[in-house]
Amino acid sequence: MENAASIQLVRLTTSGRNALDFALAYYVGRAVAADPTGHFHIVSKDTGFDPLIEHLRSRHIHADRHDDFAPLTAPTPVSAPAKPPSAAQEDPLTRASEHLRKLVTNRPKRKKTLISHLRARFDKTASDAAMLDLVDRLSKAGRLTIREKDAVTYHDQVLTF
């Protein structure tokens, strides 16, 4: 792995309920203090770490959780460059995030308008429930916040990948 030197493995000598969670939060906190502009990756299938990721993002700290190391491995060799995924292959969350990141000057200001905008842009046949789910996923991922009166606030620093 290209960045193997930047991976820190920690072995806990005791076990207990949430012991790993607390240890991870401690070490991530130390790493953020040492490099506030760094990008931090938690490799775990445990979605229980997602609130920590969301909290870090709300503090403008670049953080992601991955189920495995695959997204972090080096790209294929130069002799066989990897093709970017087609729009149909990309996750709707990724597609919507990238679109909203590029749409700087004319973003929907209300939740209802955002839902209509995303439906028109990506899937005209999508149900209301599917579009609400996408907006909810964008919010949980820290890419936007729905405030009172359904006003939308976008978090640009989190939208960058």
N, CA, C and O of each residue as an XYZ file, in Angstrom:
644
protein
N       0.850     -1.171      0.000
C       0.000      0.000      0.000
C       0.894      1.231      0.000
O       1.886      1.293      0.726
N       0.534      2.202     -0.816
C       1.334      3.398     -1.031
C       1.590      4.194      0.246
O       2.705      4.672      0.453
N       0.594      4.344      1.097
C       0.716      5.149      2.308
C       0.789      4.290      3.565
O       0.267      4.677      4.610
N       1.422      3.149      3.474
C       1.477      2.226      4.603
C       2.110      2.868      5.831
O       1.742      2.532      6.957
N       3.043      3.774      5.636
C       3.703      4.413      6.773
C       2.748      5.298      7.556
O       2.996      5.586      8.726
N       1.665      5.733      6.935
C       0.735      6.609      7.635
C      -0.378      5.839      8.332
O      -1.263      6.445      8.938
N      -0.346      4.517      8.254
C      -1.350      3.694      8.936
C      -0.838      3.379     10.330
O       0.309      2.966     10.502
N      -1.689      3.574     11.319
C      -1.309      3.289     12.694
C      -2.182      2.157     13.208
O      -3.397      2.312     13.335
N      -1.569      1.024     13.503
C      -2.286     -0.096     14.084
C      -2.100     -0.050     15.594
O      -0.989      0.154     16.083
N      -3.190     -0.238     16.327
C      -3.153     -0.176     17.785
C      -3.733     -1.471     18.329
O      -4.833     -1.871     17.947
N      -3.003     -2.123     19.213
C      -3.484     -3.346     19.839
C      -3.911     -2.994     21.265
O      -3.122     -2.475     22.053
N      -5.172     -3.286     21.579
C      -5.662     -3.039     22.929
C      -5.333     -4.242     23.806
O      -5.464     -5.389     23.379
N      -4.907     -3.969     25.029
C      -4.547     -5.063     25.933
C      -5.722     -5.504     26.795
O      -5.665     -6.553     27.437
N      -6.777     -4.715     26.811
C      -7.976     -5.087     27.563
C      -9.177     -5.011     26.630
O      -9.131     -4.373     25.578
N     -10.236     -5.666     27.035
C     -11.453     -5.610     26.232
C     -12.601     -5.158     27.110
O     -12.514     -5.173     28.338
N     -13.642     -4.771     26.479
C     -14.815     -4.321     27.207
C     -15.780     -3.672     26.236
O     -15.454     -3.429     25.074
N     -16.962     -3.401     26.730
C     -17.977     -2.799     25.886
C     -17.493     -1.426     25.409
O     -17.166     -0.557     26.217
N     -17.453     -1.250     24.110
C     -17.052      0.005     23.471
C     -15.584      0.376     23.689
O     -15.202      1.520     23.445
N     -14.762     -0.560     24.139
C     -13.347     -0.258     24.376
C     -12.670      0.218     23.094
O     -11.923      1.197     23.106
N     -12.933     -0.474     21.997
C     -12.329     -0.080     20.728
C     -12.823      1.299     20.299
O     -12.042      2.113     19.807
N     -14.095      1.560     20.480
C     -14.672      2.847     20.086
C     -13.973      4.001     20.804
O     -13.607      5.004     20.190
N     -13.794      3.838     22.122
C     -13.161      4.905     22.890
C     -11.688      5.061     22.519
O     -11.187      6.180     22.405
N     -11.004      3.948     22.333
C      -9.593      4.015     21.947
C      -9.452      4.688     20.584
O      -8.577      5.530     20.385
N     -10.316      4.311     19.654
C     -10.264      4.913     18.322
C     -10.521      6.413     18.394
O      -9.804      7.191     17.766
N     -11.526      6.825     19.146
C     -11.822      8.250     19.286
C     -10.618      8.992     19.875
O     -10.314     10.109     19.459
N      -9.942      8.381     20.831
C      -8.754      8.979     21.436
C      -7.645      9.173     20.401
O      -7.078     10.259     20.284
N      -7.342      8.107     19.651
C      -6.250      8.190     18.688
C      -6.584      9.109     17.512
O      -5.707      9.808     17.005
N      -7.822      9.111     17.084
C      -8.208     10.040     16.014
C      -8.080     11.471     16.522
O      -7.590     12.344     15.806
N      -8.515     11.712     17.750
C      -8.377     13.049     18.335
C      -6.935     13.513     18.393
O      -6.632     14.664     18.078
N      -6.048     12.619     18.793
C      -4.618     12.969     18.821
C      -4.088     13.253     17.421
O      -3.320     14.194     17.217
N      -4.505     12.431     16.456
C      -4.040     12.625     15.076
C      -4.547     13.949     14.508
O      -3.815     14.652     13.812
N      -5.790     14.283     14.805
C      -6.351     15.554     14.333
C      -5.610     16.723     14.971
O      -5.323     17.715     14.301
N      -5.299     16.615     16.256
C      -4.555     17.684     16.929
C      -3.178     17.865     16.296
O      -2.686     18.987     16.176
N      -2.561     16.760     15.893
C      -1.231     16.825     15.278
C      -1.290     17.336     13.839
O      -0.355     17.990     13.378
N      -2.390     17.041     13.118
C      -2.510     17.439     11.708
C      -3.966     17.793     11.401
O      -4.691     16.976     10.833
N      -4.404     19.004     11.771
C      -5.807     19.378     11.593
C      -6.262     19.407     10.136
O      -7.462     19.361      9.865
N      -5.328     19.483      9.203
C      -5.711     19.513      7.785
C      -5.606     18.141      7.127
O      -5.824     18.017      5.922
N      -5.278     17.117      7.897
C      -5.137     15.766      7.354
C      -6.472     15.173      6.944
O      -7.532     15.746      7.197
N      -6.401     14.022      6.310
C      -7.601     13.270      5.920
C      -7.512     11.942      6.655
O      -6.535     11.209      6.505
N      -8.535     11.632      7.452
C      -8.500     10.487      8.340
C      -9.478      9.421      7.864
O     -10.622      9.720      7.521
N      -9.015      8.177      7.848
C      -9.808      7.048      7.355
C      -9.922      6.011      8.458
O      -8.918      5.582      9.028
N     -11.161      5.609      8.757
C     -11.411      4.525      9.694
C     -11.852      3.334      8.859
O     -12.836      3.417      8.126
N     -11.130      2.231      8.967
C     -11.468      1.031      8.211
C     -12.177      0.075      9.156
O     -11.560     -0.561     10.011
N     -13.498     -0.006      8.976
C     -14.326     -0.859      9.827
C     -15.702     -1.004      9.196
O     -16.229     -0.061      8.607
N     -16.274     -2.185      9.323
C     -17.649     -2.389      8.858
C     -18.656     -1.916      9.902
O     -19.860     -1.915      9.644
N     -18.185     -1.521     11.057
C     -19.041     -1.090     12.154
C     -19.576      0.316     11.875
O     -18.838      1.297     11.957
N     -20.857      0.399     11.547
C     -21.470      1.704     11.266
C     -21.614      2.540     12.533
O     -22.006      3.705     12.466
N     -21.303      1.959     13.678
C     -21.323      2.709     14.923
C     -20.296      3.834     14.943
O     -20.385      4.737     15.775
N     -19.322      3.792     14.037
C     -18.337      4.865     13.946
C     -18.848      6.051     13.128
O     -18.219      7.109     13.130
N     -19.963      5.898     12.437
C     -20.485      6.968     11.592
C     -20.802      8.252     12.361
O     -20.552      9.337     11.835
N     -21.346      8.178     13.594
C     -21.542      9.433     14.332
C     -20.228     10.165     14.608
O     -20.192     11.395     14.596
N     -19.156      9.423     14.855
C     -17.852     10.055     15.043
C     -17.417     10.746     13.753
O     -16.941     11.881     13.782
N     -17.580     10.058     12.620
C     -17.226     10.642     11.323
C     -18.046     11.911     11.087
O     -17.505     12.938     10.678
N     -19.349     11.835     11.347
C     -20.227     12.994     11.146
C     -19.793     14.155     12.039
O     -19.784     15.307     11.606
N     -19.435     13.849     13.278
C     -18.980     14.901     14.188
C     -17.688     15.542     13.684
O     -17.556     16.766     13.692
N     -16.751     14.731     13.253
C     -15.496     15.273     12.721
C     -15.767     16.176     11.521
O     -15.203     17.265     11.411
N     -16.630     15.716     10.630
C     -16.960     16.522      9.454
C     -17.630     17.836      9.836
O     -17.387     18.863      9.202
N     -18.472     17.814     10.869
C     -19.136     19.047     11.300
C     -18.111     20.049     11.831
O     -18.375     21.250     11.885
N     -16.943     19.544     12.222
C     -15.848     20.397     12.706
C     -14.860     20.695     11.579
O     -13.754     21.175     11.828
N     -15.266     20.407     10.329
C     -14.464     20.666      9.124
C     -13.182     19.833      9.086
O     -12.141     20.290      8.615
N     -13.280     18.616      9.587
C     -12.161     17.679      9.564
C     -12.491     16.612      8.532
O     -13.568     16.017      8.573
N     -11.583     16.371      7.620
C     -11.805     15.383      6.563
C     -11.681     13.980      7.151
O     -10.605     13.573      7.590
N     -12.783     13.252      7.154
C     -12.787     11.906      7.723
C     -13.774     11.035      6.957
O     -14.822     11.505      6.514
N     -13.428      9.765      6.809
C     -14.284      8.800      6.130
C     -14.165      7.459      6.830
O     -13.153      7.156      7.462
N     -15.221      6.659      6.705
C     -15.195      5.272      7.169
C     -15.314      4.395      5.940
O     -16.122      4.672      5.054
N     -14.515      3.335      5.877
C     -14.533      2.387      4.765
C     -14.734      0.982      5.322
O     -14.221      0.656      6.392
N     -15.472      0.160      4.603
C     -15.685     -1.227      5.031
C     -14.418     -2.062      4.929
O     -14.247     -3.029      5.671
N     -13.524     -1.688      4.004
C     -12.267     -2.413      3.828
C     -11.226     -1.465      3.253
O     -11.501     -0.282      3.052
N     -10.036     -1.981      2.989
C      -8.938     -1.156      2.496
C      -9.012     -0.873      0.996
O      -8.235     -0.065      0.486
N      -9.925     -1.518      0.286
C      -9.988     -1.391     -1.176
C     -10.011      0.058     -1.653
O      -9.267      0.385     -2.578
N     -10.831      0.958     -1.068
C     -10.840      2.336     -1.567
C      -9.535      3.084     -1.300
O      -9.295      4.142     -1.883
N      -8.702      2.542     -0.431
C      -7.468      3.225     -0.050
C      -6.241      2.692     -0.770
O      -5.148      3.235     -0.607
N      -6.400      1.649     -1.556
C      -5.245      1.068     -2.230
C      -4.851      1.901     -3.434
O      -5.643      2.682     -3.961
N      -3.631      1.719     -3.849
C      -3.106      2.467     -4.994
C      -3.889      2.109     -6.251
O      -4.398      0.994     -6.362
N      -3.993      3.048     -7.207
C      -4.704      2.758     -8.448
C      -3.968      1.721     -9.278
O      -2.820      1.380     -8.993
N      -4.632      1.229    -10.293
C      -4.016      0.238    -11.169
C      -2.781      0.830    -11.831
O      -2.660      2.052    -11.910
N      -1.852     -0.011    -12.313
C      -0.616      0.490    -12.920
C      -0.894      1.431    -14.090
O      -1.953      1.383    -14.715
N       0.096      2.293    -14.365
C      -0.034      3.284    -15.429
C      -0.292      2.630    -16.778
O      -0.986      3.208    -17.615
N       0.245      1.447    -17.007
C       0.059      0.787    -18.296
C      -1.401      0.431    -18.556
O      -1.792      0.253    -19.709
N      -2.203      0.326    -17.518
C      -3.625      0.017    -17.679
C      -4.437      0.942    -16.789
O      -4.929      0.527    -15.740
N      -4.579      2.215    -17.210
C      -5.269      3.172    -16.345
C      -6.709      2.761    -16.085
O      -7.399      2.241    -16.961
N      -7.136      3.006    -14.867
C      -8.505      2.670    -14.499
C      -9.460      3.674    -15.115
O      -9.201      4.878    -15.118
N     -10.549      3.172    -15.629
C     -11.562      4.050    -16.184
C     -12.447      4.531    -15.047
O     -12.798      3.753    -14.160
N     -12.812      5.816    -15.066
C     -13.730      6.274    -14.029
C     -15.076      5.597    -14.206
O     -15.468      5.285    -15.330
N     -15.796      5.363    -13.105
C     -17.086      4.716    -13.245
C     -18.046      5.594    -14.025
O     -18.005      6.821    -13.926
N     -18.908      4.960    -14.797
C     -19.906      5.726    -15.537
C     -20.916      6.270    -14.549
O     -20.995      5.804    -13.412
N     -21.687      7.252    -14.978
C     -22.674      7.867    -14.100
C     -23.648      6.826    -13.561
O     -24.111      6.937    -12.426
N     -23.959      5.824    -14.363
C     -24.902      4.795    -13.929
C     -24.306      3.906    -12.833
O     -25.046      3.348    -12.023
N     -22.963      3.770    -12.802
C     -22.312      2.901    -11.829
C     -22.075      3.599    -10.494
O     -22.005      2.933     -9.461
N     -21.949      4.923    -10.491
C     -21.643      5.644     -9.265
C     -22.805      5.596     -8.284
O     -23.972      5.553     -8.672
N     -22.460      5.603     -7.029
C     -23.450      5.665     -5.960
C     -24.204      6.995     -6.061
O     -23.581      8.030     -6.298
N     -25.529      6.990     -5.887
C     -26.292      8.238     -5.968
C     -25.794      9.306     -4.993
O     -25.823     10.494     -5.312
N     -25.337      8.894     -3.806
C     -24.804      9.856     -2.842
C     -23.574     10.558     -3.407
O     -23.444     11.776     -3.289
N     -22.674      9.794     -4.018
C     -21.470     10.369     -4.610
C     -21.831     11.300     -5.758
O     -21.299     12.405     -5.860
N     -22.734     10.851     -6.619
C     -23.150     11.672     -7.762
C     -23.780     12.984     -7.293
O     -23.441     14.054     -7.797
N     -24.692     12.899     -6.335
C     -25.365     14.097     -5.844
C     -24.371     15.033     -5.146
O     -24.429     16.248     -5.333
N     -23.469     14.474     -4.349
C     -22.468     15.290     -3.652
C     -21.595     16.046     -4.636
O     -21.370     17.247     -4.484
N     -21.109     15.345     -5.640
C     -20.243     15.970     -6.640
C     -21.005     17.049     -7.407
O     -20.469     18.128     -7.660
N     -22.228     16.766     -7.768
C     -23.042     17.749     -8.497
C     -23.247     19.007     -7.652
O     -23.070     20.121     -8.146
N     -23.617     18.832     -6.384
C     -23.864     19.984     -5.524
C     -22.575     20.754     -5.233
O     -22.600     21.973     -5.065
N     -21.457     20.045     -5.175
C     -20.170     20.721     -4.959
C     -19.863     21.653     -6.112
O     -19.363     22.759     -5.906
N     -20.162     21.209     -7.337
C     -19.887     22.022     -8.527
C     -20.904     23.149     -8.708
O     -20.603     24.167     -9.331
N     -22.088     22.968     -8.170
C     -23.179     23.925     -8.326
C     -23.079     24.962     -7.211
O     -23.841     24.908     -6.246
N     -22.156     25.895     -7.333
C     -21.857     26.803     -6.240
C     -22.825     27.976     -6.159
O     -23.255     28.339     -5.064
N     -23.173     28.568     -7.275
C     -23.912     29.829     -7.237
C     -25.425     29.695     -7.223
O     -26.110     30.645     -6.842
N     -25.972     28.561     -7.620
C     -27.422     28.459     -7.743
C     -27.955     27.176     -7.117
O     -28.674     26.418     -7.767
N     -27.611     26.936     -5.881
C     -28.063     25.733     -5.198
C     -29.479     25.919     -4.657
O     -29.861     27.028     -4.283
N     -30.258     24.836     -4.614
C     -31.592     24.928     -4.002
C     -31.473     25.358     -2.537
O     -30.611     24.879     -1.800
N     -32.347     26.261     -2.141
C     -32.269     26.811     -0.789
C     -33.213     26.129      0.195
O     -33.054     26.281      1.406
N     -34.180     25.391     -0.302
C     -35.153     24.692      0.547
C     -35.141     23.208      0.220
O     -34.812     22.814     -0.899
N     -35.502     22.387      1.199
C     -35.497     20.934      1.057
C     -36.371     20.485     -0.120
O     -35.955     19.643     -0.916
N     -37.571     21.040     -0.229
C     -38.489     20.651     -1.302
C     -37.878     20.947     -2.677
O     -37.986     20.134     -3.595
N     -37.242     22.104     -2.815
C     -36.602     22.471     -4.074
C     -35.403     21.570     -4.360
O     -35.162     21.195     -5.507
N     -34.653     21.225     -3.316
C     -33.511     20.318     -3.469
C     -33.972     18.957     -3.984
O     -33.357     18.388     -4.886
N     -35.052     18.442     -3.412
C     -35.583     17.149     -3.847
C     -35.985     17.209     -5.318
O     -35.657     16.307     -6.090
N     -36.686     18.258     -5.703
C     -37.094     18.421     -7.109
C     -35.876     18.539     -8.020
O     -35.840     17.954     -9.103
N     -34.892     19.294     -7.576
C     -33.675     19.488     -8.366
C     -32.940     18.165     -8.578
O     -32.548     17.844     -9.700
N     -32.753     17.401     -7.506
C     -32.040     16.128     -7.614
C     -32.817     15.135     -8.485
O     -32.220     14.403     -9.275
N     -34.128     15.110     -8.344
C     -34.945     14.212     -9.151
C     -34.791     14.569    -10.632
O     -34.591     13.684    -11.464
N     -34.882     15.845    -10.960
C     -34.764     16.284    -12.357
C     -33.374     15.994    -12.909
O     -33.226     15.665    -14.086
N     -32.375     16.114    -12.076
C     -30.986     15.945    -12.532
C     -30.600     14.474    -12.697
O     -29.872     14.128    -13.627
N     -31.085     13.600    -11.793
C     -30.577     12.235    -11.770
C     -31.587     11.134    -12.077
O     -31.240     10.152    -12.733
N     -32.818     11.276    -11.622
C     -33.763     10.166    -11.802
C     -35.193     10.690    -11.790
O     -35.830     10.782    -10.741
N     -35.677     11.025    -12.964
C     -37.010     11.612    -13.087
C     -38.119     10.674    -12.607
O     -39.216     11.128    -12.280
N     -37.842      9.379    -12.561
C     -38.863      8.408    -12.157
C     -38.769      8.027    -10.677
O     -39.547      7.199    -10.204
N     -37.832      8.620     -9.948
C     -37.634      8.267     -8.537
C     -38.839      8.681     -7.700
O     -39.470      9.708     -7.949
N     -39.134      7.869     -6.720
C     -40.250      8.161     -5.816
C     -39.856      9.264     -4.829
O     -38.676      9.566     -4.649
N     -40.872      9.855     -4.196
C     -40.607     10.848     -3.164
C     -39.772     10.232     -2.040
O     -38.859     10.864     -1.509
N     -40.100      8.989     -1.690
C     -39.365      8.313     -0.617
C     -37.890      8.148     -0.977
O     -37.024      8.334     -0.122
N     -37.593      7.802     -2.226
C     -36.203      7.629     -2.657
C     -35.446      8.954     -2.603
O     -34.289      8.995     -2.187
N     -36.092     10.021     -3.018
C     -35.443     11.333     -3.001
C     -35.258     11.824     -1.564
O     -34.226     12.411     -1.241
N     -36.248     11.588     -0.700
C     -36.104     11.953      0.712
C     -34.957     11.172      1.347
O     -34.205     11.709      2.160
N     -34.832      9.900      0.967
C     -33.741      9.070      1.475
C     -32.382      9.626      1.028
O     -31.438      9.669      1.817
N     -32.287     10.048     -0.229
C     -31.029     10.607     -0.729
C     -30.668     11.881      0.035
O     -29.516     12.057      0.431
N     -31.630     12.759      0.244
C     -31.370     13.993      0.990
C     -30.975     13.654      2.432
O     -30.088     14.291      3.000
N     -31.628     12.659      3.017
C     -31.286     12.222      4.368
C     -29.857     11.684      4.417
O     -29.115     11.968      5.357
N     -29.474     10.906      3.401
C     -28.102     10.373      3.341
C     -27.084     11.503      3.183
O     -26.010     11.456      3.783
N     -27.416     12.520      2.377
C     -26.520     13.671      2.220
C     -26.339     14.382      3.559
O     -25.239     14.821      3.895
N     -27.421     14.491      4.314
C     -27.366     15.137      5.615
C     -26.548     14.308      6.607
O     -25.692     14.849      7.308
N     -26.806     13.000      6.671
C     -26.081     12.128      7.599
C     -24.596     12.054      7.263
O     -23.763     11.851      8.146
N     -24.268     12.221      5.978
C     -22.867     12.194      5.562
C     -22.177     13.530      5.821
O     -20.981     13.672      5.568
N     -22.927     14.510      6.323
C     -22.327     15.804      6.653
C     -22.159     16.726      5.466
O     -21.433     17.716      5.558
N     -22.806     16.432      4.361
C     -22.657     17.244      3.163
C     -23.595     18.446      3.146
O     -23.355     19.420      2.433
N     -24.671     18.368      3.938
C     -25.601     19.483      4.066
C     -26.365     19.344      5.372
O     -26.364     18.290      6.007
N     -27.013     20.430      5.754
C     -27.842     20.436      6.955
C     -29.193     21.013      6.590
O     -29.275     22.019      5.885
N     -30.255     20.379      7.069
C     -31.599     20.903      6.896
C     -31.948     21.608      8.208
O     -32.025     20.980      9.265
N     -32.156     22.915      8.120
C     -32.444     23.708      9.322
C     -33.937     23.981      9.426
O     -34.735     23.419      8.675
N     -34.305     24.843     10.356
C     -35.718     25.164     10.529
C     -36.286     25.745      9.244
O     -35.569     26.358      8.453
N     -37.572     25.543      9.050
C     -38.295     25.935      7.835
C     -37.708     25.272      6.598
O     -37.832     25.796      5.491
N     -37.063     24.109      6.784
C     -36.485     23.311      5.706
C     -35.430     24.050      4.878
O     -35.231     23.733      3.705
N     -34.756     25.033      5.481
C     -33.666     25.726      4.800
C     -32.463     24.788      4.714
O     -32.178     24.046      5.654
N     -31.764     24.825      3.585
C     -30.625     23.938      3.352
C     -29.323     24.724      3.473
O     -29.169     25.779      2.857
N     -28.389     24.207      4.265
C     -27.038     24.754      4.362
C     -26.084     23.708      3.816
O     -26.133     22.548      4.224
N     -25.218     24.107      2.895
C     -24.266     23.182      2.272
C     -22.906     23.305      2.942
O     -22.505     24.386      3.371
N     -22.199     22.172      3.025
C     -20.883     22.132      3.657
C     -19.846     21.775      2.597
O     -19.524     20.603      2.401
N     -19.325     22.798      1.913
C     -18.414     22.589      0.789
C     -17.164     21.809      1.149
O     -16.751     20.932      0.390
N     -16.556     22.101      2.273
C     -15.314     21.433      2.615
C     -15.533     19.945      2.805
O     -14.585     19.170      2.676
N     -16.735     19.524      3.103
C     -17.023     18.110      3.266
C     -17.363     17.475      1.933
O     -17.185     16.268      1.765
N     -17.848     18.257      0.983
C     -18.259     17.712     -0.299
C     -17.075     17.309     -1.168
O     -17.244     16.537     -2.111
N     -15.886     17.814     -0.871
C     -14.739     17.461     -1.690
C     -14.267     16.060     -1.335
O     -14.284     15.659     -0.171
N     -13.846     15.325     -2.353
C     -13.389     13.952     -2.136
C     -11.918     13.848     -2.451
O     -11.336     12.770     -2.332
